[in-house]
Amino acid sequence: MVSNFWPAERLKHIKTSGIRHFFALATEMPDSINLSVGEPDFSPPRRILAAGSQAARNGKTHYEPTNGVDELREALVQKAFHDYGLVYNVNSEVLVTVGGTEAIFLALFGLVNPGDEVLIPNPGFVVYEPGVRLAGGVPVSMPLLEGRDFKVSVGDVTSLITDKSRVIILNYPNNPTGGVLSFDELAALAEVAVERDLIVISDEVYEKIIYDTAKHYCLASFRGMRERTLVINSFSKTYAMTGLRIGYVYGPRELLSILWLVHQYTVACVNSLSQYIALSALKGSQGFTSCMVKEFDRRRHLVHARLNEIGGFSCALPQGAFYAFPNIKAFGMPSEEFSEFLVRNARVITVPGSAFGSYGEGYIRISYAATYELLEEALNRIEKAVGKLK
Ligand SMILES: Cc1ncc(COP(=O)(O)O)c(C=O)c1O
C-alpha cells in the first residue's frame, strides 16, 4: 500500500476556491437559480464555431507553433493596434494561452522569486492569491473599497510597495466588483509603477464588457508602460467561449520570452481547433459582442434597481463585467452564511464576497449572466426570503 499520499509543500496553504462549494450546490438543487456563474450565458455565432469543424476537416489536428497559430497572432497584433494604437511584434510579443488563467500563471511562475511580494486586488479574481503562493511569492492585498467605487488607491499602492515588491496585478473592468478606472486613475497608477520599477500584470479580460460612457484603456498604452506590462486577455468573456480555453498575452520581448519558456514546457501549444475558432471570432463583424453587452446592460439596471429596493441591500451600479457586488452588512451575517441562507431559503445561488478575499466580507457577488426573466424571479425570491429576517 502506498503511504505517502500527501501534497507537495507548495500546496500547503492552498485551499479549494470558495466559489466551488456554491457551484456544487447549483447541481445538487435543480430548482435553484444559479447566479454564481462567471461566464456569459450566450453562445457564439455558428459562423465562428464552424471555423473549428472546417479546421478539423482541413487536418488541423496536430501540434501548432508554441506561441500560437501564425494567422491568429497576426490578427491579435492587428487588434492591439486597432483598439489601442499598440505595436507588438507578431513573433516575439504575443503568446496564445490556455485562457487568461494560463497567462496569469505563466507570468507569476516566470517572474516571481521566493519571497517576492506581489500586490493583488482584494477582493479579486480567485486565481491571483493561490497563483502568487504557488509561485513562491507573498501576496500583498490592495483593498478595493466600496467608498472609493472599488478603485485601487494610488496612496495605498505607494504605501504597500517595499523593496521586495516586484509585480502588481491590476484587473479592470473588475471581477467581482464591476468597478472600472478612468484614464486619469490609470495614468496615476502607471506613474507609480514606472517610478517604483514594477512589472504590471494587467488583466483586461472584461475589456469589451463596459457600460454607459465608461471607456476601457489598455494599461500598456500609458507612458512608460509598454515595456513593463503584460496585458492578459481572453476569448472567454468577449466571445462567450469559456470552454474553448483560449486567451493571450501581449508584452515586451524580454518578458514574453520568459512566459514562452514556461508555456513551452507546460502545455506545448493551445488546442488547435480553438485557435481557428478564435481567429474566426476576430475577423468580421463584432456585432455578437455588442448585442451581448446591450443585454447585460438591461439586466445590470434590473439587478441594481431591484436590489436597492429590497431593504438591507445597498448596491453600487456596476460599470463593467457582468457582476453586481451588493453590500449585505445590514443583515448582520458573514457573507458565507448569507449566501447559504439564500440557497436554503430563496433557492438562489450567489458567491460570498469572502471567496474573493478578506475585503470582500460584507458583500455577495451576483452574476447577471442569466436571462432577464430568471433574474426577475431570483430577485423576487430573494426579497421574500430576506423579508422573513426582519
Ligand atoms: C478577472 C478574470 N481574469 C481572468 C479570468 C480567466 O478566464 P479564462 O481563463 O477563461 O480566460 C477570469 C475568469 O473568470 C476573470 O474573471
The ligand as an ORCA input file, in Angstrom:
! r2SCAN-3c Opt
* xyz 0 1
  C     -10.647     38.716    -13.865
  C     -10.506     37.429    -14.583
  N      -9.338     37.152    -15.185
  C      -9.130     36.011    -15.856
  C     -10.137     35.072    -15.951
  C      -9.794     33.808    -16.666
  O     -10.634     33.465    -17.682
  P     -10.208     32.373    -18.754
  O      -9.133     31.535    -18.190
  O     -11.461     31.611    -19.028
  O      -9.739     33.160    -19.933
  C     -11.381     35.297    -15.336
  C     -12.439     34.294    -15.352
  O     -13.429     34.343    -14.655
  C     -11.572     36.515    -14.638
  O     -12.722     36.815    -14.033
*
